[in-house]
């Protein structure tokens, strides 16, 4: 075995779906900040000499978008030392992570696992959970807490075969000011739906004590922060690699004691150095009351905030340990951010003790008509291990599901006082349907500004695509993969032909959903569009640099050599289609008449009465559809995917 080289695989595991398939997509929403943090820490450990003279090869894998090459890893472990780190494991990901850990460990790799599940429970109790102890007994290393100050030592122990089995770092909170700034390789970033996206946690900790939260019991209540100057340097460096949008993953950015310095650094980058980055962040419901916070955030490039409203029922908030949320101030909060052209995105929990199906439906209308938040992500109240809610249920002996795969806040895992499980699940589904109905999306777009219009359109595309596929937007993606070879143990095995037939049906259904979604978004655009919002400002970004092109050719970098002209050609083509579409769409403001024609043809086909006389109708209707498709499609791509992408809130 080659002892001079160490392969470190940093794996962010996915979860199993209800049929036992690993949840994986061709394009997923956003990268994991934990993966970015561990990538930076591994590079730091390799360069610091903590691993001796060993050469370190780091491979980052996000199972949400790429298959874990288990066989390749096992084969490599026979030739050299291989460390596999399953990182950022949440409760719903633990079954998949545990299966991967056992398989890789049996194959000869040295496996370590960490994340909120293994850390959360131990932070509230003195005992290691049974499912975690089983991994330790199998020879798998477990890390509890944050690894910034110990990762080099843990890697060295694993390489030398002297792992302690359990590393409890919960009381050893790291100094983030001395930690490297998180980053991901360009190879991995390009696999996401928004490859220009980066993440960084500018600080950790939260002063509040929400009962359902696990993060505060791992990261603590004391606020710790990174150096604003270091953040600015990293953003400037990664901007040259194409990273123009950031998600600050702080659990509560407005409680970061150095928020003013960070915002000022970002504003300076924008005004003095021309680094036009934008970002989104998480804040609490009192953020608008902090003097200058909203104004400085907008000046620094903030385009979206995620706010934990959780409920519009004061009794529910009280029972959840969230007294800082004042329902009467929600509208003022939303208006304060909207006045500075910042989109608002609320988290809302369904299933508090005071909730019923009827009250939840009323609350959805309150969010739409009175609070007027732009977007909402709904979650089912889930007793996550590591939260006070879970601890109380265990102490009271209340039954909960044993399958951690369902603890994703999208499945009901316990009983409710006023609703059956089926009613609870129906309330969850209907809340999504009622909030993201056509009329409400239209009202949001009509009241949006030029700065937020296309960001809303992108979000509605992502959310509606997820809903039509029966997935949550934060675990969804574009085009689902299902690998029969990595199905959950115990799930029924399907033959190749049966699996191929199932995938064919899934693919046809997906393309049908996309056609329906295209027509829905097109209709939204027609009824809400304002010509000045469609103006394109970024075509100049695609001018060809002939000097760089010649250097790429001389250095045999054919991918980059062909990439510049290809991007320029695509941009120019879309621009030409966009201008044709604008000319052809001047007389159109809706598509009801076209839909009526298509329904007439579909009805004739269903009754087997489709005749030659229907051919002119079909031809004319198709020709009238072309300007709509050209106009909306080209404008959507230019404005939404090239100019102003604003992704959904990612997971950690």
C-alpha positions as CSV (number, residue, x, y, z in Angstrom):
1,X,0.0,0.0,0.0
2,X,1.3,3.5,-0.9
3,X,1.6,5.3,2.5
4,X,2.9,8.5,0.9
5,X,-0.5,9.5,-0.7
6,X,-3.8,9.9,1.2
7,X,-7.1,10.1,-0.7
8,X,-9.7,12.1,1.4
9,X,-13.3,11.8,0.1
10,X,-15.6,14.4,1.6
11,X,-19.1,13.1,1.0
12,X,-22.3,14.9,1.7
13,X,-24.8,12.1,1.7
14,X,-28.3,12.3,0.3
15,X,-31.4,10.4,1.6
16,X,-33.7,7.7,0.5
17,X,-37.0,8.5,-1.1
18,X,-40.2,6.7,-0.1
19,X,-39.4,3.9,-2.6
20,X,-35.9,3.3,-1.3
21,X,-34.0,5.0,-4.1
22,X,-31.3,7.5,-3.3
23,X,-32.6,11.1,-3.9
24,X,-30.3,12.4,-6.7
25,X,-30.9,14.8,-9.6
26,X,-29.1,16.0,-12.7
27,X,-29.1,19.5,-11.3
28,X,-29.8,20.4,-7.7
29,X,-30.5,23.7,-6.1
30,X,-27.5,24.8,-4.1
31,X,-24.2,23.5,-2.6
32,X,-23.7,22.5,1.0
33,X,-21.7,25.0,3.1
34,X,-20.5,22.1,5.3
35,X,-18.9,20.5,2.3
36,X,-17.3,23.8,1.4
37,X,-16.0,24.2,5.0
38,X,-14.5,20.7,5.2
39,X,-12.9,21.1,1.8
40,X,-11.1,24.3,3.0
41,X,-10.1,22.6,6.3
42,X,-8.7,19.6,4.5
43,X,-6.6,21.8,2.2
44,X,-5.4,23.6,5.3
45,X,-4.5,20.4,7.1
46,X,-2.6,19.2,4.0
47,X,-0.6,22.4,3.7
48,X,0.1,22.8,7.4
49,X,2.2,19.7,7.8
50,X,-0.2,18.0,10.3
51,X,-0.2,15.0,8.1
52,X,3.5,14.7,7.9
53,X,5.0,14.2,4.4
54,X,1.9,12.6,3.0
55,X,0.5,14.0,-0.2
56,X,-3.3,14.6,0.1
57,X,-5.8,14.3,-2.7
58,X,-9.1,15.7,-1.8
59,X,-12.3,14.7,-3.6
60,X,-15.6,16.4,-2.8
61,X,-18.9,14.6,-3.6
62,X,-22.4,15.8,-3.1
63,X,-24.7,12.8,-3.5
64,X,-27.6,15.0,-4.3
65,X,-26.1,15.5,-7.8
66,X,-23.6,12.8,-8.3
67,X,-23.3,9.1,-7.5
68,X,-20.8,8.0,-4.8
69,X,-18.2,5.8,-6.6
70,X,-18.2,3.1,-3.9
71,X,-16.5,0.5,-5.9
72,X,-13.7,2.9,-7.1
73,X,-13.1,4.1,-3.5
74,X,-12.8,0.5,-2.2
75,X,-10.5,-0.4,-5.1
76,X,-8.3,2.6,-4.3
77,X,-8.2,1.7,-0.6
78,X,-6.3,-1.4,-1.5
79,X,-3.5,0.6,-3.0
80,X,-3.3,3.6,-0.6
81,X,-4.7,5.1,2.5
82,X,-8.3,6.3,1.9
83,X,-10.3,8.4,4.4
84,X,-14.0,8.8,3.7
85,X,-15.7,11.6,5.7
86,X,-19.5,11.6,5.7
87,X,-20.2,15.2,6.7
88,X,-23.1,17.4,7.6
89,X,-25.3,14.4,8.2
90,X,-28.8,15.5,9.2
91,X,-31.3,13.1,10.8
92,X,-33.1,12.3,7.5
93,X,-29.8,11.5,5.9
94,X,-28.5,9.3,8.7
95,X,-29.9,6.0,7.3
96,X,-28.2,6.5,4.0
97,X,-25.0,7.8,5.6
98,X,-24.9,4.7,7.9
99,X,-25.3,2.3,5.0
100,X,-22.5,4.1,3.1
101,X,-20.3,4.1,6.1
102,X,-20.6,0.4,6.7
103,X,-20.1,-0.5,3.0
104,X,-17.0,1.7,2.7
105,X,-15.5,0.5,6.0
106,X,-16.0,-3.2,5.1
107,X,-14.1,-2.4,1.8
108,X,-11.1,-1.1,3.7
109,X,-11.6,2.6,3.8
110,X,-11.2,4.5,7.1
111,X,-14.6,6.1,7.7
112,X,-15.6,9.1,9.8
113,X,-19.1,10.5,10.2
114,X,-20.3,13.8,11.7
115,X,-23.2,16.3,11.5
116,X,-26.2,17.6,13.3
117,X,-27.7,14.1,14.0
118,X,-24.7,12.6,15.7
119,X,-24.0,15.9,17.5
120,X,-27.5,17.0,18.4
121,X,-28.7,14.2,20.6
122,X,-25.4,14.0,22.6
123,X,-25.6,17.8,23.2
124,X,-28.8,17.3,25.3
125,X,-28.2,13.9,26.8
126,X,-25.2,12.2,28.4
127,X,-25.6,9.0,26.4
128,X,-24.5,8.2,22.8
129,X,-27.6,7.3,20.8
130,X,-28.0,3.6,20.0
131,X,-27.8,4.0,16.2
132,X,-24.5,6.0,16.6
133,X,-23.0,3.5,19.1
134,X,-23.6,0.8,16.5
135,X,-21.4,2.6,14.1
136,X,-18.7,3.1,16.7
137,X,-18.8,-0.6,17.5
138,X,-18.4,-1.4,13.8
139,X,-15.1,0.6,13.8
140,X,-16.4,3.8,12.3
141,X,-15.2,7.1,13.8
142,X,-17.7,9.6,15.0
143,X,-17.1,13.3,15.4
144,X,-19.5,15.4,17.5
145,X,-19.4,19.2,17.2
146,X,-17.5,21.6,15.0
147,X,-14.2,20.3,13.5
148,X,-12.3,23.5,12.7
149,X,-9.7,23.2,15.5
150,X,-9.3,19.4,15.4
151,X,-9.7,18.2,11.8
152,X,-6.0,18.0,11.1
153,X,-5.5,15.9,14.2
154,X,-8.4,13.7,13.4
155,X,-7.1,13.1,9.8
156,X,-3.7,12.3,11.2
157,X,-5.1,9.7,13.6
158,X,-7.1,8.1,10.8
159,X,-4.1,7.9,8.5
160,X,-2.0,6.3,11.3
161,X,-4.8,3.9,12.3
162,X,-5.0,5.3,15.8
163,X,-8.5,6.8,15.8
164,X,-10.1,7.3,19.2
165,X,-13.5,6.2,17.9
166,X,-15.4,9.1,19.3
167,X,-14.2,12.8,19.2
168,X,-16.5,15.0,21.3
169,X,-15.9,18.6,20.3
170,X,-19.1,20.0,21.5
171,X,-17.5,22.1,24.3
172,X,-14.6,23.1,22.1
173,X,-16.2,25.9,20.0
174,X,-13.7,27.0,17.4
175,X,-12.5,30.6,16.7
176,X,-13.9,31.3,13.3
177,X,-11.6,34.2,12.9
178,X,-8.7,31.8,12.4
179,X,-10.5,29.3,10.2
180,X,-10.2,29.2,6.4
181,X,-13.0,30.6,4.3
182,X,-15.2,27.8,2.8
183,X,-14.8,27.1,-0.9
184,X,-15.7,24.4,-3.4
185,X,-13.9,23.3,-6.5
186,X,-15.1,24.7,-9.9
187,X,-15.8,21.1,-11.0
188,X,-18.4,20.6,-8.3
189,X,-20.0,24.1,-8.6
190,X,-20.6,23.5,-12.3
191,X,-22.9,20.6,-11.5
192,X,-25.4,22.7,-9.7
193,X,-28.3,24.6,-11.2
194,X,-26.7,27.8,-10.2
195,X,-22.9,27.4,-10.8
196,X,-22.3,31.0,-9.9
197,X,-23.3,30.3,-6.4
198,X,-21.0,30.2,-3.3
199,X,-21.7,29.8,0.4
200,X,-20.0,31.1,3.5
201,X,-20.9,31.2,7.2
202,X,-19.9,34.6,8.3
203,X,-20.8,33.6,11.9
204,X,-22.3,30.9,14.0
205,X,-24.6,30.8,17.0
206,X,-28.0,32.3,17.8
207,X,-29.1,34.0,21.0
208,X,-32.7,32.6,20.8
209,X,-34.0,29.3,22.2
210,X,-36.6,27.9,19.8
211,X,-37.7,24.5,21.0
212,X,-37.7,22.9,17.5
213,X,-34.2,24.0,16.6
214,X,-31.2,21.6,16.7
215,X,-28.6,24.1,15.5
216,X,-28.4,26.1,18.7
217,X,-27.7,23.0,20.7
218,X,-24.6,22.2,18.6
219,X,-23.3,25.7,17.7
220,X,-24.4,27.4,20.9
221,X,-25.9,30.7,21.8
222,X,-22.8,32.8,21.9
223,X,-22.1,34.6,18.6
224,X,-18.8,33.8,16.8
225,X,-17.7,35.5,13.6
226,X,-15.2,35.4,10.8
227,X,-13.0,38.3,9.9
228,X,-14.8,40.7,7.5
229,X,-11.6,41.5,5.7
230,X,-10.9,37.8,5.1
231,X,-14.4,37.4,3.8
232,X,-13.9,40.3,1.4
233,X,-10.6,38.9,0.1
234,X,-12.1,35.5,-0.5
235,X,-15.1,36.9,-2.3
236,X,-12.8,39.0,-4.5
237,X,-10.7,35.9,-5.3
238,X,-13.6,33.7,-6.1
239,X,-15.3,36.4,-8.2
240,X,-12.6,35.9,-10.7
241,X,-13.7,32.2,-10.9
242,X,-17.3,33.2,-11.7
243,X,-18.9,33.2,-8.2
244,X,-21.2,36.2,-8.3
245,X,-23.9,35.2,-5.8
246,X,-23.5,34.1,-2.2
247,X,-25.6,32.5,0.5
248,X,-24.6,33.6,4.0
249,X,-25.6,30.5,5.9
250,X,-25.5,32.1,9.4
251,X,-28.5,30.9,11.3
252,X,-29.3,34.5,12.1
253,X,-27.1,37.1,10.3
254,X,-28.5,40.2,11.9
255,X,-27.2,38.9,15.3
256,X,-23.6,38.7,13.9
257,X,-21.8,41.4,16.0
258,X,-19.7,42.4,13.0
259,X,-22.5,42.7,10.4
260,X,-21.8,46.4,9.8
261,X,-18.1,45.7,8.9
262,X,-19.1,42.8,6.6
263,X,-21.7,44.9,4.8
264,X,-19.3,47.8,4.5
265,X,-16.7,45.5,3.0
266,X,-19.1,44.1,0.5
267,X,-20.3,47.6,-0.4
268,X,-16.7,48.7,-0.9
269,X,-16.1,45.8,-3.2
270,X,-19.1,46.8,-5.3
271,X,-18.3,50.5,-5.5
272,X,-14.5,50.7,-5.6
273,X,-13.5,47.4,-7.2
274,X,-16.5,46.7,-9.4
275,X,-17.1,43.3,-7.8
276,X,-20.9,43.1,-8.4
277,X,-21.8,40.3,-6.2
278,X,-25.2,39.7,-4.7
279,X,-26.3,37.6,-1.7
280,X,-29.1,36.2,0.4
281,X,-29.1,35.5,4.1
282,X,-31.2,34.4,7.1
283,X,-32.5,37.0,9.6
284,X,-35.0,37.1,12.4
285,X,-38.3,39.0,12.6
286,X,-36.7,41.9,14.4
287,X,-34.1,42.6,11.8
288,X,-36.0,45.7,10.5
289,X,-35.8,47.3,13.9
290,X,-32.0,47.2,14.0
291,X,-30.8,50.7,13.0
292,X,-29.4,50.8,9.5
293,X,-29.4,47.0,9.0
294,X,-31.9,46.9,6.1
295,X,-30.4,49.9,4.3
296,X,-26.8,48.6,4.6
297,X,-27.8,45.1,3.5
298,X,-29.4,46.4,0.3
299,X,-26.4,48.6,-0.4
300,X,-24.1,45.6,0.1
301,X,-26.0,43.6,-2.5
302,X,-28.6,41.7,-0.6
303,X,-31.4,40.5,-2.9
304,X,-33.3,38.0,-0.7
305,X,-33.8,37.3,3.0
306,X,-35.1,34.1,4.6
307,X,-37.2,34.9,7.7
308,X,-38.4,32.3,10.2
309,X,-42.0,33.5,10.7
310,X,-43.0,30.0,11.8
311,X,-46.6,30.9,12.6
312,X,-49.1,33.8,12.6
313,X,-50.6,32.4,15.8
314,X,-49.2,34.0,18.9
315,X,-50.1,31.0,21.1
316,X,-48.2,28.7,18.7
317,X,-45.1,30.9,18.9
318,X,-45.3,30.9,22.6
319,X,-45.5,27.2,22.8
320,X,-42.5,26.9,20.5
321,X,-40.3,29.1,22.7
322,X,-40.2,31.9,20.1
323,X,-41.5,35.0,21.9
324,X,-39.3,37.3,19.8
325,X,-41.7,36.9,16.9
326,X,-44.4,39.5,17.1
327,X,-47.2,38.7,14.7
328,X,-48.4,42.3,14.7
329,X,-45.1,43.5,13.2
330,X,-44.9,40.9,10.4
331,X,-46.3,43.3,7.8
332,X,-44.0,46.1,8.8
333,X,-41.1,43.7,8.5
334,X,-42.0,42.6,5.0
335,X,-42.6,46.2,3.9
336,X,-39.2,47.3,5.2
337,X,-37.4,44.8,3.1
338,X,-39.6,45.2,0.0
339,X,-39.0,49.0,0.1
340,X,-35.4,48.3,-0.6
341,X,-36.1,45.8,-3.4
342,X,-35.2,42.7,-1.3
343,X,-37.3,39.6,-1.9
344,X,-38.8,38.0,1.3
345,X,-38.9,34.3,1.8
346,X,-40.5,32.9,5.0
347,X,-40.2,29.6,6.8
348,X,-43.6,28.4,8.1
349,X,-44.2,25.3,10.4
350,X,-47.4,23.4,10.3
351,X,-48.5,21.2,13.2
352,X,-48.1,23.3,16.4
353,X,-50.5,22.2,19.2
354,X,-53.0,24.9,18.3
355,X,-53.2,24.1,14.6
356,X,-56.1,22.4,12.9
357,X,-56.7,21.9,9.1
358,X,-59.1,24.8,9.0
359,X,-56.7,27.2,11.0
360,X,-53.8,26.3,8.7
361,X,-55.9,27.2,5.6
362,X,-56.8,30.5,7.3
363,X,-53.2,31.2,8.1
364,X,-52.2,30.7,4.5
365,X,-54.7,33.3,3.5
366,X,-53.3,35.6,6.2
367,X,-49.8,35.2,4.7
368,X,-51.1,36.0,1.3
369,X,-53.4,38.9,2.0
370,X,-52.1,40.6,5.2
371,X,-48.5,39.7,5.7
372,X,-47.8,39.7,1.9
373,X,-44.6,37.8,2.0
374,X,-43.2,37.0,-1.4
375,X,-42.6,33.3,-0.9
376,X,-43.1,30.7,1.8
377,X,-41.5,27.3,2.5
378,X,-43.8,25.1,4.5
379,X,-42.5,22.5,6.9
380,X,-44.1,19.8,9.1
381,X,-43.3,20.2,12.8
382,X,-40.8,17.4,13.4
383,X,-39.2,16.4,16.7
384,X,-35.6,16.3,15.4
385,X,-33.2,14.5,17.7
386,X,-31.1,17.2,19.3
387,X,-34.0,19.6,19.8
388,X,-35.9,20.4,23.0
389,X,-39.1,19.3,21.3
390,X,-37.6,15.8,20.8
391,X,-36.2,15.6,24.3
392,X,-39.6,16.4,25.8
393,X,-41.4,13.8,23.7
394,X,-38.9,11.2,24.7
395,X,-39.2,12.1,28.4
396,X,-43.0,12.0,28.1
397,X,-43.0,8.7,26.3
398,X,-44.8,9.9,23.3
399,X,-44.5,7.6,20.2
400,X,-42.6,8.7,17.2
401,X,-41.6,6.9,14.0
402,X,-38.4,4.9,14.3
403,X,-37.3,5.4,10.7
404,X,-35.1,8.5,10.7
405,X,-35.3,8.7,6.9
406,X,-38.8,10.3,7.4
407,X,-37.4,13.0,9.7
408,X,-37.1,15.5,6.8
409,X,-39.8,18.0,8.0
410,X,-41.9,16.8,5.0
411,X,-43.3,13.7,6.5
412,X,-45.5,13.3,9.6
413,X,-43.6,11.2,12.2
414,X,-45.8,11.7,15.3
415,X,-49.4,12.1,16.3
416,X,-51.2,15.5,16.7
417,X,-53.7,16.5,19.3
418,X,-56.3,17.9,16.9
419,X,-55.5,16.3,13.5
420,X,-55.1,12.7,12.2
421,X,-51.9,12.0,10.3
422,X,-53.8,12.1,7.0
423,X,-55.3,15.5,7.8
424,X,-51.9,16.8,8.8
425,X,-50.4,15.6,5.5
426,X,-53.4,17.1,3.5
427,X,-53.0,20.4,5.3
428,X,-49.3,20.4,4.3
429,X,-50.1,19.6,0.6
430,X,-53.0,22.1,0.4
431,X,-50.9,24.9,2.0
432,X,-48.4,24.6,-0.8
433,X,-51.1,24.5,-3.4
434,X,-53.1,27.5,-2.1
435,X,-50.1,29.7,-1.6
436,X,-48.5,29.0,-5.0
437,X,-51.7,29.2,-7.0
438,X,-51.7,31.0,-10.3
439,X,-53.6,34.1,-9.0
440,X,-51.3,34.6,-6.0
441,X,-48.1,34.2,-8.0
442,X,-49.6,36.8,-10.4
443,X,-50.3,39.2,-7.6
444,X,-46.7,38.8,-6.3
445,X,-45.3,39.5,-9.8
446,X,-47.5,42.5,-10.3
447,X,-46.4,44.2,-7.1
448,X,-42.7,43.3,-7.6
449,X,-40.1,45.8,-8.7
450,X,-37.7,45.6,-11.7
451,X,-35.0,44.3,-9.3
452,X,-37.1,41.4,-8.0
453,X,-39.4,40.4,-10.9
454,X,-37.2,37.9,-12.6
455,X,-35.9,36.5,-9.3
456,X,-39.5,35.7,-8.4
457,X,-40.1,34.1,-11.8
458,X,-37.1,31.8,-11.3
459,X,-38.3,30.9,-7.8
460,X,-41.8,30.1,-9.0
461,X,-40.3,27.9,-11.7
462,X,-38.3,26.0,-9.2
463,X,-41.1,25.7,-6.6
464,X,-43.8,24.7,-9.1
465,X,-41.5,22.1,-10.7
466,X,-40.9,20.6,-7.2
467,X,-44.6,20.6,-6.3
468,X,-45.6,19.0,-9.6
469,X,-43.1,16.3,-8.9
470,X,-44.3,15.8,-5.3
471,X,-41.0,17.0,-3.8
472,X,-40.0,19.8,-1.5
473,X,-38.1,22.6,-3.2
474,X,-35.1,22.3,-0.9
475,X,-34.6,18.7,-1.8
476,X,-35.7,18.9,-5.4
477,X,-33.8,19.4,-8.6
478,X,-34.0,19.1,-12.4
479,X,-34.5,15.6,-13.8
480,X,-34.4,12.8,-11.2
481,X,-32.0,9.8,-11.3
482,X,-32.9,6.4,-9.8
483,X,-30.1,3.9,-9.6
484,X,-31.4,0.4,-8.9
485,X,-28.0,-0.7,-7.6
486,X,-28.0,1.7,-4.6
487,X,-31.5,1.1,-3.4
488,X,-32.1,1.0,0.4
489,X,-31.5,-2.4,2.0
490,X,-34.8,-4.2,2.4
491,X,-36.5,-2.5,-0.5
492,X,-37.9,-4.8,-3.3
493,X,-35.4,-5.5,-6.1
494,X,-36.6,-4.8,-9.6
495,X,-35.4,-6.5,-12.8
496,X,-33.6,-4.5,-15.5
497,X,-36.5,-4.5,-17.9
498,X,-39.0,-3.5,-15.1
499,X,-36.7,-0.7,-13.9
500,X,-36.2,0.6,-17.5
501,X,-39.9,0.7,-18.0
502,X,-40.4,2.6,-14.8
503,X,-37.7,5.1,-15.7
504,X,-39.3,5.5,-19.2
505,X,-42.6,6.4,-17.5
506,X,-40.9,8.8,-15.1
507,X,-39.1,10.5,-18.0
508,X,-42.3,11.0,-20.0
509,X,-44.1,12.3,-16.9
510,X,-41.2,14.7,-16.3
511,X,-41.4,16.2,-19.8
512,X,-45.1,16.4,-19.5
513,X,-44.7,18.4,-16.3
514,X,-42.1,20.7,-17.9
515,X,-44.5,21.4,-20.8
516,X,-47.3,22.2,-18.3
517,X,-44.9,24.4,-16.3
518,X,-43.7,26.3,-19.4
519,X,-47.3,27.2,-20.3
520,X,-48.0,28.3,-16.7
521,X,-45.0,30.5,-16.5
522,X,-45.6,31.9,-19.9
523,X,-49.2,32.8,-18.9
524,X,-47.9,34.5,-15.8
525,X,-45.4,36.5,-17.8
526,X,-48.0,37.6,-20.3
527,X,-50.4,38.8,-17.6
528,X,-47.7,40.6,-15.5
529,X,-45.0,41.6,-17.9
530,X,-43.8,45.2,-18.2
531,X,-41.6,45.8,-21.3
532,X,-39.1,47.8,-19.3
533,X,-38.5,44.7,-17.1
534,X,-37.5,42.7,-20.1
535,X,-34.6,45.0,-21.1
536,X,-31.3,43.0,-21.3
537,X,-28.2,44.6,-19.8
538,X,-25.6,41.8,-19.6
539,X,-24.9,40.9,-23.2
540,X,-21.5,42.7,-23.0
541,X,-20.4,40.0,-20.5
542,X,-20.1,37.6,-23.5
543,X,-17.7,39.6,-25.6
544,X,-14.8,37.4,-26.8
545,X,-11.4,38.1,-25.4
546,X,-9.2,37.3,-28.4
547,X,-6.0,37.4,-26.4
548,X,-7.3,34.8,-24.0
549,X,-8.6,32.7,-26.9
550,X,-5.2,32.6,-28.5
551,X,-3.5,31.6,-25.2
552,X,-6.0,28.8,-24.7
553,X,-5.3,27.5,-28.2
554,X,-1.5,27.6,-27.6
555,X,-1.8,25.8,-24.3
556,X,-4.1,23.1,-25.7
557,X,-7.0,24.2,-23.4
558,X,-9.6,23.2,-26.0
559,X,-12.5,23.2,-23.6
560,X,-11.9,26.9,-22.7
561,X,-11.0,27.7,-26.4
562,X,-14.4,26.5,-27.6
563,X,-16.3,27.7,-24.5
564,X,-15.9,31.5,-25.2
565,X,-17.3,31.4,-28.8
566,X,-20.0,29.0,-27.7
567,X,-21.2,31.3,-24.9
568,X,-21.1,34.3,-27.2
569,X,-23.1,32.4,-29.9
570,X,-25.7,31.3,-27.4
571,X,-26.1,34.8,-25.9
572,X,-26.4,36.4,-29.4
573,X,-28.9,33.8,-30.5
574,X,-31.0,34.3,-27.4
575,X,-30.8,38.1,-27.9
576,X,-32.0,37.7,-31.5
577,X,-34.9,35.5,-30.4
578,X,-35.7,37.9,-27.6
579,X,-36.0,40.8,-30.0
580,X,-38.2,38.8,-32.4
581,X,-40.4,37.8,-29.5
582,X,-40.8,41.3,-28.3
583,X,-41.9,42.5,-31.8
584,X,-44.4,39.6,-32.1
585,X,-45.8,39.9,-28.6
586,X,-46.9,43.6,-28.8
587,X,-50.5,42.7,-29.3
588,X,-50.8,39.8,-26.8
589,X,-51.5,40.0,-23.0
590,X,-52.9,36.6,-22.3
591,X,-53.2,33.1,-23.8
592,X,-56.8,32.1,-22.9
593,X,-57.9,31.9,-26.6
594,X,-55.0,29.7,-27.5
595,X,-55.8,27.4,-24.5
596,X,-59.4,27.2,-25.7
597,X,-58.2,26.1,-29.2
598,X,-56.0,23.4,-27.7
599,X,-58.8,22.1,-25.5
600,X,-61.0,21.9,-28.5
601,X,-58.4,19.9,-30.4
602,X,-57.8,17.6,-27.4
603,X,-61.5,17.0,-27.0
604,X,-61.9,16.1,-30.6
605,X,-58.9,13.7,-30.3
606,X,-60.3,12.1,-27.1
607,X,-63.7,11.5,-28.9
608,X,-61.9,10.1,-31.9
609,X,-63.5,12.9,-34.1
610,X,-60.2,14.5,-35.2
611,X,-60.7,15.2,-38.9
612,X,-59.0,17.0,-41.7
613,X,-61.0,20.2,-41.0
614,X,-59.1,20.5,-37.7
615,X,-55.8,20.7,-39.5
616,X,-56.0,24.5,-40.3
617,X,-57.0,25.2,-36.6
618,X,-54.0,23.2,-35.4
619,X,-51.6,24.9,-37.8
620,X,-52.8,28.4,-37.0
621,X,-52.7,27.8,-33.3
622,X,-49.2,26.3,-33.5
623,X,-48.0,29.3,-35.5
624,X,-49.5,31.7,-32.9
625,X,-47.7,29.7,-30.1
626,X,-44.3,30.2,-31.6
627,X,-43.9,33.9,-30.8
628,X,-45.0,33.2,-27.2
629,X,-42.4,30.4,-26.9
630,X,-39.7,32.5,-28.5
631,X,-40.5,35.6,-26.5
632,X,-40.8,34.0,-23.1
633,X,-38.1,31.4,-23.5
634,X,-35.4,33.7,-24.6
635,X,-36.2,36.4,-22.2
636,X,-36.5,33.9,-19.3
637,X,-33.0,32.5,-20.1
638,X,-31.4,35.8,-20.5
639,X,-32.9,37.5,-17.5
640,X,-33.2,34.7,-15.1
641,X,-30.4,32.3,-15.7
642,X,-27.7,34.7,-17.0
643,X,-28.5,38.1,-15.5
644,X,-30.1,37.8,-12.1
645,X,-30.3,34.3,-10.6
646,X,-31.6,34.2,-7.1
647,X,-31.7,30.6,-5.9
648,X,-33.8,28.9,-3.3
649,X,-32.6,28.5,0.3
650,X,-30.1,25.7,0.5
651,X,-29.6,23.1,3.2
652,X,-26.6,23.1,5.3
